[in-house]
Amino acid sequence: MKHALNVTREQDFAAWYQAVITEADMAEESGVRGCMVIRPWGYGIWERIQTLLDARIKQTGHENCYFPLFIPLSYFEKEAEHVDGFAKEMAVVTHHRLIQKDGKMVPDPEAKLEEPLVVRPTSETVIGAAFSRWVQSWRDLPVLINQWANVVRWEMRTRMFLRTSEFLWQEGHTAHSTVDEAMEETMKMLEVYRSFAEECVGLPVVAGEKPENERFPGAVATYSIEAMMQDGKALQAGTSHFLGTTFSQAQNIKFQNAEGQQELAQTTSWGMSTRMIGGLIMVHGDDDGLRVPPRVAPYQVVVVPMLRDTEDDAAIVDYCTDLVNQLNGLDAFREPVRALLDKRPAKAATKRWSWVKKGAPIVIEVGGRDVAGGNISVIRRDRLYREDGKLDSQIVGKGDFVAGAVAMLEDIQSSLFADAKARLDGNIDKSIADLEALKAYFNASKNPGWALVQWAKPTGAGLEKVVQWLKGEKLTLRNVPTDADAADGTCIFTGGRAVERVLVGRSY
């Protein structure tokens, strides 16, 4: 069977990933190391993610706002643990003007800033400063905000969508009067991320608490959703942090409670980024390119007229236009169907394979014979080939397709999720009881999954010893699943009594 890409997942997963991005016109290099140009199809998927996730965020009572890209360095210095966690990744602005010198543009020594500005790596500090102005009384709480923005973290090893120096995301920030309210918020947003990933992006995930060494800098507790890629590696797809009073103390976020006493606010933050697109590629893609779940596809149905420069072309285009109009008048997933008529002056086969590589859920071809018979040829991207290896193109009546289009889109959405869910559930080993068995599991195959093991939750030097051992095996602790069975044995790392179960795996 000949595939659309020149490299398969089995041959070289990393090269395949990059080939999907290139061939699907997702993104390209920008000329700035670690930064990318997100092309219309890739950005269209991000817009769908924004639209659907933003609605869920607003349904939970949050409002959107915007904060500056530049943050005074002094804001970070107020919170030592936070700044230490991001120090090696910060991009810093020190001058506000350039001059010509020896034929080159250089910073003007006379234009040095009084205080350096950090290009936003995350916004806890600047938003905390705003909260300190906004919050005076318990009546001002809770504060529930979100912003869609770009951030910069100076990555040394970059990979498109997964780890870039600049990326797009949303970051939520909230302030509350009590620990219980802040924890409720933290877990509520973790569930928003879990349900969004599974229901919209088709990514089955494991939600849980990060171990101490994986916490967000300055957080009291960090929770994540972890998705399994087709090579068995884990991808942290979203995080929700309970910050306690760490940032409110540093930023003086105080309020007068109902008894007239001053208290520090309890804060949270949570975020999801364009990394989700990288996860979508590695969970759903195949050797022909991307497969996009209908809910986040910029176009769910693409109609390709097979034009031959004859008098029949106008009739074919009219037939296809009517089909697109009918489809756009339908509702799927409580939204209008998104159908596109591709009238580009290119061969039908070229256009067909371009949409296959982009992962459009349904591709329809229409030729003169189809018009005469009232038919269309339908290709479902989730099952591209027949058992004999040939392209599975089904000829169906135009009216019949329109009548069943919504059901077909829903079936594609559920089938992509079901395949990924079966992969996740089938590749978590829960039987490993010692370190030798753990090593053997991860060395037994090219693409092992994860292990769920007994865990004593060590801290300090004990935790560091475990982390270093795992690092030597190129493994990481992922999270402690919220729905894992209770611990009932011995921690495989320390030999002590286990108190919970933790996921171990290789990761991006």
Beta strands, then each sheet from edge to edge (+ up, - down):
strand 1: 27-29
strand 2: 36-38
strand 3: 63-64
strand 4: 70-72
strand 5: 91-95
strand 6: 98-101
strand 7: 104-107
strand 8: 112-119
strand 9: 143-152
strand 10: 166-176
strand 11: 205-209
strand 12: 221-228
strand 13: 234-244
strand 14: 254-256
strand 15: 262-264
strand 16: 266-273
strand 17: 301-305
strand 18: 331-332
strand 19: 335-336
strand 20: 339-341
strand 21: 362-366
strand 22: 375-380
strand 23: 393-397
strand 24: 428-429
strand 25: 450-455
strand 26: 476-477
strand 27: 480-481
strand 28: 500-505
sheet 1: 1+ 2-
sheet 2: 3+ 9+ 10- 16+ 13- 12+ 11- 27+
sheet 3: 4+ 8- 5+
sheet 4: 6+ 7-
sheet 5: 14+ 15-
sheet 6: 20+ 17+ 21+ 22- 23+
sheet 7: 18+ 19-
sheet 8: 24+ 25+ 28- 26+
end
